[in-house]
Amino acid sequence: QVQLVEYGGGVVQAGGSLRLSCAASGTTSNIVTMGWYRQAAGKERELVATINKGGITNYAGSVKGRFTISINNAKTTVYLQMNSLKRGDTDVYYCNVLISGPFRNYWGQGTQVTVSS
């Protein structure tokens, strides 16, 4: 079992920055990847960025160059630094962890990010 707690959502003006954090606890030794997804009301949840324990990252095209995902040395906390925010980035952001043995996904509770003009 893995528990995830997210921090850092809020309201920011377009062009501003926010940093999201997600702390994992429980059986963290089996974590394969950590990442962030986002979902607008009535839409599918979509990938924002992922990072594996080796530090290899993957970004959605819409955030490349503006968002940076990173993890702490203990590989238990994942961060999402969001710069040059646009109104289209307004969504609920969900932390995700994939563990192995067997493979299973865990999700955070979601944090609202609102970008105002």
C-alpha positions, 0 to 999 in steps of 0.5 A: 500500500502507498499513501500519497499527499499532495501540496501546492495547488492554488490560484496564480496569474497567467505567466506566474509559477507554482510548485506542486509536491507529492509525498509517498509513504508506505511500501515506497521501495517498490515505486517504479515511476512517479508522475503528475496527471491533470483532469478538467471537468468532463474530460479524460485525465491526461499525462503531464509528466512522469519520472522514473527512479533513474531520473528519466523524464517524460512530458506532455508536449503542451508543458515541455519547456515550461514544467519540470518534474523532479524527485527527492533523493529518497525517491519518495517525493515528486515535485512539479515546478510549473512556470509560464502558466497559461489559462489552459493549465487550469485543472485538477492535478493528480499525483500518480505512483506506479509500483511493481510486484504486482504492478499497481497505480496509486493516485493522490487526492488531487489539487486544484490549479487555477490560472487567471488572466 
